[in-house]
Amino acid sequence: MNKPLITIEYCPKCGWMLRSAYMAQELLTTFTDEIKGVTLIPSETGGTFLVSVNQAIIFDRKQEQRFPEIKELKQLVRDYVSPDKDLGHSDRK
């Protein structure tokens, strides 16, 4: 079975590279055995911040009108890549 690839597409002109790198680090740490990796893609479209798993968008900043909290992002990724995974303190109550 192929492990899923997470993609974070961000607006470099908005200064969102560090936010994207932090989120990538958190996802790589949390899902070490469940994912193939995290790819950061600088967008050519201003204001873009999209998180996808195998090209399926799981979070769109423009649609949500905000950035995801890291806890929320981990839950979204978990629900897609490993629904039975316990996220410990980051899990829903």
GULUM-976863 format. One record per atom (N, C-alpha, C): residue number from 1; y negated, x negated, z. Coordinates in steps of 0.001 Angstrom, whole numbers, plus 500000, padded with zeros to 6 digits. Each point is the difference from the previous one (the first is absolute). Example, Ala and Ser with C-alpha at 12.3 -4.5 7.8 and 13.67 -1.06 7.14 Angstrom:
! GULUM-976863
<rec num="1" north="505690" east="486810" up="507800"/>
<rec num="1" north="498810" east="500890" up="500000"/>
<rec num="1" north="498800" east="499100" up="500000"/>
<rec num="2" north="498950" east="500350" up="499280"/>
<rec num="2" north="498810" east="499180" up="500060"/>
<rec num="2" north="498910" east="500770" up="500730"/>
//
This chain:
! GULUM-976863
<rec num="1" north="501188" east="499160" up="500000"/>
<rec num="1" north="498812" east="500840" up="500000"/>
<rec num="1" north="498750" east="499116" up="500000"/>
<rec num="2" north="499061" east="500306" up="499121"/>
<rec num="2" north="498759" east="499246" up="499935"/>
<rec num="2" north="499068" east="500420" up="501119"/>
<rec num="3" north="499397" east="499021" up="500629"/>
<rec num="3" north="499029" east="500295" up="501050"/>
<rec num="3" north="498680" east="500416" up="499353"/>
<rec num="4" north="499282" east="500931" up="500640"/>
<rec num="4" north="498732" east="500457" up="499429"/>
<rec num="4" north="498903" east="498939" up="500094"/>
<rec num="5" north="499084" east="500059" up="499051"/>
<rec num="5" north="498841" east="499117" up="499965"/>
<rec num="5" north="498759" east="500832" up="500332"/>
<rec num="6" north="499234" east="499522" up="500952"/>
<rec num="6" north="498765" east="500674" up="500394"/>
<rec num="6" north="498842" east="499317" up="499279"/>
<rec num="7" north="499080" east="500806" up="499505"/>
<rec num="7" north="498817" east="499487" up="499318"/>
<rec num="7" north="498760" east="500546" up="500689"/>
<rec num="8" north="499058" east="499108" up="500269"/>
<rec num="8" north="498699" east="500411" up="500519"/>
<rec num="8" north="498967" east="499597" up="498960"/>
<rec num="9" north="499395" east="501003" up="499375"/>
<rec num="9" north="498936" east="499764" up="499019"/>
<rec num="9" north="498675" east="500263" up="500701"/>
<rec num="10" north="499108" east="499017" up="499961"/>
<rec num="10" north="498754" east="500067" up="500764"/>
<rec num="10" north="498804" east="499588" up="499151"/>
<rec num="11" north="498825" east="500400" up="500446"/>
<rec num="11" north="498767" east="499644" up="499309"/>
<rec num="11" north="499460" east="498680" up="500559"/>
<rec num="12" north="500042" east="498918" up="499209"/>
<rec num="12" north="499476" east="498728" up="500496"/>
<rec num="12" north="498475" east="500009" up="500149"/>
<rec num="13" north="499318" east="500794" up="499168"/>
<rec num="13" north="498536" east="500065" up="500075"/>
<rec num="13" north="499541" east="500678" up="501293"/>
<rec num="14" north="500880" east="500823" up="500569"/>
<rec num="14" north="499684" east="500690" up="501262"/>
<rec num="14" north="500323" east="499131" up="501214"/>
<rec num="15" north="500624" east="498852" up="499764"/>
<rec num="15" north="500345" east="499103" up="501101"/>
<rec num="15" north="501244" east="500422" up="500765"/>
<rec num="16" north="500946" east="500639" up="499319"/>
<rec num="16" north="501171" east="500540" up="500672"/>
<rec num="16" north="501233" east="499102" up="499908"/>
<rec num="17" north="499831" east="498759" up="499545"/>
<rec num="17" north="501143" east="499102" up="499898"/>
<rec num="17" north="500588" east="499676" up="501378"/>
<rec num="18" north="499161" east="499707" up="500975"/>
<rec num="18" north="500513" east="499653" up="501330"/>
<rec num="18" north="500723" east="501177" up="500640"/>
<rec num="19" north="499466" east="501204" up="499834"/>
<rec num="19" north="500665" east="501209" up="500518"/>
<rec num="19" north="501375" east="500144" up="499346"/>
<rec num="20" north="500062" east="499782" up="498700"/>
<rec num="20" north="501263" east="500108" up="499258"/>
<rec num="20" north="500997" east="498943" up="500461"/>
<rec num="21" north="499526" east="498787" up="500198"/>
<rec num="21" north="500872" east="498911" up="500454"/>
<rec num="21" north="500542" east="500274" up="501403"/>
<rec num="22" north="499159" east="500541" up="500874"/>
<rec num="22" north="500444" east="500354" up="501351"/>
<rec num="22" north="501091" east="501070" up="499931"/>
<rec num="23" north="499776" east="501030" up="499186"/>
<rec num="23" north="500994" east="501071" up="499877"/>
<rec num="23" north="501296" east="499465" up="499401"/>
<rec num="24" north="499894" east="499113" up="499025"/>
<rec num="24" north="501192" east="499391" up="499402"/>
<rec num="24" north="500779" east="499212" up="501054"/>
<rec num="25" north="499295" east="499243" up="500815"/>
<rec num="25" north="500639" east="499212" up="501061"/>
<rec num="25" north="500740" east="500912" up="500980"/>
<rec num="26" north="499364" east="501074" up="500402"/>
<rec num="26" north="500627" east="500944" up="500932"/>
<rec num="26" north="501252" east="500630" up="499389"/>
<rec num="27" north="499929" east="500372" up="498732"/>
<rec num="27" north="501154" east="500613" up="499347"/>
<rec num="27" north="501138" east="498999" up="499820"/>
<rec num="28" north="499669" east="498771" up="499637"/>
<rec num="28" north="501029" east="498973" up="499847"/>
<rec num="28" north="500680" east="499689" up="501329"/>
<rec num="29" north="499245" east="500012" up="501066"/>
<rec num="29" north="500557" east="499734" up="501326"/>
<rec num="29" north="500889" east="501149" up="500459"/>
<rec num="30" north="499559" east="501218" up="499776"/>
<rec num="30" north="500727" east="501179" up="500462"/>
<rec num="30" north="501247" east="500287" up="499167"/>
<rec num="31" north="499922" east="499780" up="498693"/>
<rec num="31" north="501086" east="500375" up="499097"/>
<rec num="31" north="500659" east="498788" up="499349"/>
<rec num="32" north="500190" east="498947" up="500760"/>
<rec num="32" north="500561" east="498749" up="499493"/>
<rec num="32" north="501282" east="500192" up="499212"/>
<rec num="33" north="500910" east="500801" up="500530"/>
<rec num="33" north="501307" east="500175" up="499358"/>
<rec num="33" north="500056" east="501162" up="499021"/>
<rec num="34" north="498983" east="500857" up="500000"/>
<rec num="34" north="500055" east="501222" up="499199"/>
<rec num="34" north="499253" east="499948" up="498676"/>
<rec num="35" north="499074" east="499046" up="499842"/>
<rec num="35" north="499194" east="499969" up="498774"/>
<rec num="35" north="500144" east="498664" up="499262"/>
<rec num="36" north="499747" east="500060" up="498712"/>
<rec num="36" north="500027" east="498796" up="499159"/>
<rec num="36" north="498773" east="499143" up="500255"/>
<rec num="37" north="498851" east="500675" up="500238"/>
<rec num="37" north="498756" east="499281" up="500229"/>
<rec num="37" north="498809" east="500921" up="499890"/>
<rec num="38" north="498823" east="499403" up="500156"/>
<rec num="38" north="498741" east="500724" up="499858"/>
<rec num="38" north="499144" east="499224" up="499003"/>
<rec num="39" north="499517" east="500706" up="499010"/>
<rec num="39" north="499150" east="499398" up="498973"/>
<rec num="39" north="498579" east="500517" up="500171"/>
<rec num="40" north="499029" east="499091" up="499991"/>
<rec num="40" north="498588" east="500374" up="500040"/>
<rec num="40" north="499441" east="499912" up="498587"/>
<rec num="41" north="499334" east="501074" up="499582"/>
<rec num="41" north="499448" east="500049" up="498642"/>
<rec num="41" north="498511" east="500328" up="500079"/>
<rec num="42" north="499136" east="499069" up="499578"/>
<rec num="42" north="498572" east="500328" up="499941"/>
<rec num="42" north="499765" east="501012" up="498879"/>
<rec num="43" north="499353" east="501099" up="500344"/>
<rec num="43" north="499754" east="501070" up="499041"/>
<rec num="43" north="498755" east="499717" up="499171"/>
<rec num="44" north="500002" east="500483" up="498791"/>
<rec num="44" north="498814" east="499913" up="499152"/>
<rec num="44" north="499113" east="501220" up="500188"/>
<rec num="45" north="500492" east="500978" up="500774"/>
<rec num="45" north="499254" east="501230" up="500266"/>
<rec num="45" north="499416" east="499941" up="501405"/>
<rec num="46" north="498689" east="500142" up="500110"/>
<rec num="46" north="499332" east="499941" up="501293"/>
<rec num="46" north="500479" east="501083" up="500957"/>
<rec num="47" north="500108" east="499638" up="501284"/>
<rec num="47" north="500360" east="500955" up="501039"/>
<rec num="47" north="501475" east="500301" up="500105"/>
<rec num="48" north="500821" east="499278" up="499239"/>
<rec num="48" north="501440" east="500261" up="500003"/>
<rec num="48" north="500669" east="499391" up="501221"/>
<rec num="49" north="500846" east="500790" up="500640"/>
<rec num="49" north="500918" east="499508" up="501026"/>
<rec num="49" north="501219" east="500905" up="499961"/>
<rec num="50" north="501033" east="499519" up="499317"/>
<rec num="50" north="501235" east="500758" up="499806"/>
<rec num="50" north="501177" east="499231" up="500570"/>
<rec num="51" north="500881" east="500702" up="500693"/>
<rec num="51" north="501239" east="499398" up="500475"/>
<rec num="51" north="501139" east="500745" up="499323"/>
<rec num="52" north="500889" east="499237" up="499360"/>
<rec num="52" north="501123" east="500583" up="499271"/>
<rec num="52" north="501299" east="499351" up="500433"/>
<rec num="53" north="501077" east="500775" up="499918"/>
<rec num="53" north="501347" east="499486" up="500181"/>
<rec num="53" north="500735" east="500276" up="498703"/>
<rec num="54" north="500436" east="498932" up="499336"/>
<rec num="54" north="500640" east="500136" up="498684"/>
<rec num="54" north="499181" east="500887" up="499069"/>
<rec num="55" north="498713" east="499784" up="499957"/>
<rec num="55" north="499042" east="500684" up="499126"/>
<rec num="55" north="499726" east="501453" up="500383"/>
<rec num="56" north="500577" east="500492" up="501089"/>
<rec num="56" north="499691" east="501342" up="500501"/>
<rec num="56" north="498886" east="499858" up="501042"/>
<rec num="57" north="498854" east="500600" up="499727"/>
<rec num="57" north="498854" east="499869" up="500900"/>
<rec num="57" north="500282" east="500742" up="501304"/>
<rec num="58" north="499881" east="499264" up="501123"/>
<rec num="58" north="500198" east="500628" up="501305"/>
<rec num="58" north="498689" east="500140" up="500773"/>
<rec num="59" north="498959" east="499266" up="499558"/>
<rec num="59" north="498683" east="500159" up="500616"/>
<rec num="59" north="498918" east="499654" up="498990"/>
<rec num="60" north="499005" east="500883" up="499897"/>
<rec num="60" north="498866" east="499822" up="499099"/>
<rec num="60" north="498715" east="500216" up="500804"/>
<rec num="61" north="499224" east="498947" up="500168"/>
<rec num="61" north="498780" east="500074" up="500797"/>
<rec num="61" north="499024" east="501044" up="499452"/>
<rec num="62" north="499882" east="500099" up="498695"/>
<rec num="62" north="499068" east="500971" up="499419"/>
<rec num="62" north="500425" east="501432" up="500309"/>
<rec num="63" north="501281" east="500256" up="499928"/>
<rec num="63" north="500500" east="501349" up="500277"/>
<rec num="63" north="499860" east="500342" up="501485"/>
<rec num="64" north="500310" east="499045" up="500865"/>
<rec num="64" north="499968" east="500234" up="501450"/>
<rec num="64" north="498600" east="499832" up="500594"/>
<rec num="65" north="499104" east="499368" up="499243"/>
<rec num="65" north="498624" east="499738" up="500451"/>
<rec num="65" north="499940" east="499076" up="501221"/>
<rec num="66" north="500986" east="499096" up="500106"/>
<rec num="66" north="500072" east="499055" up="501121"/>
<rec num="66" north="501100" east="498981" up="499706"/>
<rec num="67" north="500032" east="498975" up="500840"/>
<rec num="67" north="501096" east="499042" up="499942"/>
<rec num="67" north="501103" east="500450" up="500947"/>
<rec num="68" north="501237" east="499584" up="499745"/>
<rec num="68" north="501068" east="500353" up="500940"/>
<rec num="68" north="499924" east="499125" up="501250"/>
<rec num="69" north="500328" east="500566" up="501132"/>
<rec num="69" north="500222" east="499190" up="501197"/>
<rec num="69" north="501313" east="499259" up="499761"/>
<rec num="70" north="500162" east="498817" up="500581"/>
<rec num="70" north="501220" east="499226" up="499748"/>
<rec num="70" north="501230" east="500744" up="500489"/>
<rec num="71" north="499876" east="500711" up="501116"/>
<rec num="71" north="501117" east="500806" up="500518"/>
<rec num="71" north="500414" east="501052" up="498971"/>
<rec num="72" north="499012" east="500671" up="499420"/>
<rec num="72" north="500260" east="501027" up="498995"/>
<rec num="72" north="500648" east="499395" up="498755"/>
<rec num="73" north="499494" east="498847" up="499564"/>
<rec num="73" north="500540" east="499352" up="498807"/>
<rec num="73" north="501459" east="499599" up="500214"/>
<rec num="74" north="500310" east="499472" up="501165"/>
<rec num="74" north="501385" east="499630" up="500307"/>
<rec num="74" north="500900" east="501231" up="499975"/>
<rec num="75" north="499511" east="501113" up="500516"/>
<rec num="75" north="500789" east="501228" up="499993"/>
<rec num="75" north="500239" east="500488" up="498571"/>
<rec num="76" north="498962" east="499938" up="499163"/>
<rec num="76" north="500141" east="500422" up="498606"/>
<rec num="76" north="501022" east="499137" up="499258"/>
<rec num="77" north="499916" east="498692" up="500202"/>
<rec num="77" north="500937" east="499084" up="499347"/>
<rec num="77" north="501401" east="500235" up="500539"/>
<rec num="78" north="500132" east="500101" up="501307"/>
<rec num="78" north="501312" east="500234" up="500619"/>
<rec num="78" north="500646" east="501262" up="499448"/>
<rec num="79" north="499224" east="501088" up="499899"/>
<rec num="79" north="500539" east="501263" up="499514"/>
<rec num="79" north="500549" east="499868" up="498578"/>
<rec num="80" north="499460" east="499067" up="499257"/>
<rec num="80" north="500436" east="499802" up="498615"/>
<rec num="80" north="501151" east="498998" up="499894"/>
<rec num="81" north="499939" east="498891" up="500748"/>
<rec num="81" north="500974" east="498924" up="499799"/>
<rec num="81" north="501160" east="500005" up="500994"/>
<rec num="82" north="499792" east="500539" up="501200"/>
<rec num="82" north="501040" east="499960" up="501025"/>
<rec num="82" north="499748" east="501085" up="501040"/>
<rec num="83" north="500255" east="501259" up="499639"/>
<rec num="83" north="499649" east="501132" up="500869"/>
<rec num="83" north="500571" east="499944" up="501416"/>
<rec num="84" north="501103" east="499308" up="500193"/>
<rec num="84" north="500621" east="499935" up="501328"/>
<rec num="84" north="499463" east="498857" up="500863"/>
<rec num="85" north="499134" east="499154" up="499444"/>
<rec num="85" north="499492" east="498844" up="500734"/>
<rec num="85" north="499086" east="500429" up="501138"/>
<rec num="86" north="500235" east="499432" up="501176"/>
<rec num="86" north="499142" east="500248" up="501171"/>
<rec num="86" north="498855" east="498994" up="499953"/>
<rec num="87" north="498784" east="500517" up="500050"/>
<rec num="87" north="498819" east="499127" up="499962"/>
<rec num="87" north="499477" east="499664" up="501395"/>
<rec num="88" north="500746" east="500344" up="501012"/>
<rec num="88" north="499579" east="499682" up="501364"/>
<rec num="88" north="498702" east="500669" up="500347"/>
<rec num="89" north="499047" east="499231" up="500507"/>
<rec num="89" north="498719" east="500559" up="500440"/>
<rec num="89" north="499169" east="500571" up="498850"/>
<rec num="90" north="500332" east="499650" up="498773"/>
<rec num="90" north="499257" east="500526" up="498848"/>
<rec num="90" north="500557" east="501319" up="499489"/>
<rec num="91" north="501058" east="500485" up="500659"/>
<rec num="91" north="500632" east="501215" up="499518"/>
<rec num="91" north="499297" east="501245" up="500493"/>
<rec num="92" north="500223" east="501087" up="499259"/>
<rec num="92" north="499440" east="501299" up="500385"/>
<rec num="92" north="500571" east="500434" up="501321"/>
<rec num="93" north="499245" east="500785" up="500725"/>
<rec num="93" north="500480" east="500588" up="501260"/>
<rec num="93" north="500212" east="501467" up="499787"/>
//
